């Protein structure tokens, strides 16, 4: 809910500020010369962030031994991504609009704030995902979470299988159902370990990913077939809703395993 509210509020702020753009352009006068100034200011903003992030990352570790012991030198790719993440947004525009109207050159400053904000959002926003993939930067937190999940899945699977053995100790359970439950539990545990540390670009598609990809195609075909049979009048709408709901739930589980 908070993320949705934050998105809506930020969109409203950008909309309200954007409505002032025509007034800002009119007050700035001739826009042509200001475009070159805007490019220079944008370049200065990008370069200054790079010139700040790299020294701020490595100098404390170089000059203060205690910092280096607690937090070793990161690879250069990490500060490179941080340097390229310097997108300007609502705060920059709000700061510009907070300038009193009595300040000389205020319309020019507002125009430049607009220019830098739009330029950095387009430049960094469209290229940052590519840069992250290109440099191969992976968050350590995500790897730690994946490891913790895999360990928890392993322990939970062992506990579940032990409980299953207790339940079927009397021998009255259907053997095929018991074997299917064991296989499903093992498959979930293996899927967690498979996602851990696997680089699809280098190792190719894993067995779990292959299963999910093929099963999604099968689910799509099943869904189309159910709808066709309903359209032919051989299946009731209520039955169609029930079977489609089961397929939707299975598809959601497949998507969850890809996360």
Secondary structure, 3 states (H helix, E strand, C coil): CHHHHHHHHHHHHHHHHHCCHHHHHHHHCCHHHHHHHHHHHHHHHHHHHHHHHHHHHHHHHHHCHHHHHHCCCCCHHHHHHHHHCCCCCHHHHHHHHCCCCCCCCHHHHHHHHHHHHHHHHHHHHHHHHHHHHHHCCCCHHHHHHHHHHHHHHHHHHHHHHHHHHHHCCCCCCCHHHHHHHHHHHHHHHHHHHHHCCCCHHHHCCCHHHHHHHHHHHHHHHHHHHHHHHHHCCCCCHHHHHHHHHHHHHHHHHHHHHHC
